[in-house]
Amino acid sequence: MPISDYQVRRRGRAFTLIELLTVMAIIGILAAILIPTVSAVRVSANRAKTKVQFNQWAAAIESFRIEYGYYPVFDPSNLINPPGQNTDPASVHFFHDILAAIRRDGSPLPTLTSSTNAVLPEAQNRKRIAFYGFAEGDFTAMDWIAPNLVQDAFGNTEIAVIVDRNLDGMIDGADYGGTLPLVNGMRPSSSDVPTTGIRARVVFYGPKPGADATSPEFIFSWK
């Protein structure tokens, strides 16, 4: 049976096995080059976003101090999500509620009465001023194991916050009880937080991606 011109042209356009292997090898090389680069860019972008978050939160806390004359009291752990933090968005979350002047579910804070505990958000931010508007990305997802917690751009929920409690213009041991709070089992060293203190009013820090107790690394608001 004679071969038609169409069949000849079709066979002429087909790739040989060597050509296919060459193309696959080139794609593999490009992927090996591009994937780490894309990953590094993503990490760099999230680090920058986290530092922006820290600075915005610090500005909100400083605005609170300017308004009331003192810094808000969050939790003795100095963590924005203290151990045992309730994930129910209708429950109290000191860091969020004090700065946002609402509950995480958007409901108003309870009415302030003469018997209200002085440390509750409605007593600390008695004027109901929204110093910071939390976005959806500031919270862990509803389908996560611990939903409705405040997070950074990497999804970290263990984030330390320390304020200049004695208003001396420095963050030092007097402001955090002499021992820096742990985040993900890690504590900054004296090279990160000098014993002489940090010249700042409000500071935050959280773990870098992939860091652990054997290789502690952090994202700091002051670096």
Secondary structure, DSSP 8 states (H G I E B T S, - for coil): ----HHHHHHHHHS--HHHHHHHHHHHHHHHHHHHHHHHHHHHHHHHHHHHHHHHHHHHHHHHHHHHHSS-----TT-BSS-TT----TTS--HHHHHHHSB-TTS-B-----TTS-TTSHHHHTTT--------GGGB--TTSSSTT-B--TT-----EEEE-TT-SS-BSHHHHTTS---BTTB---TTTS-TT-BS-SEEEEEE-TT-BTTB--EEETT-
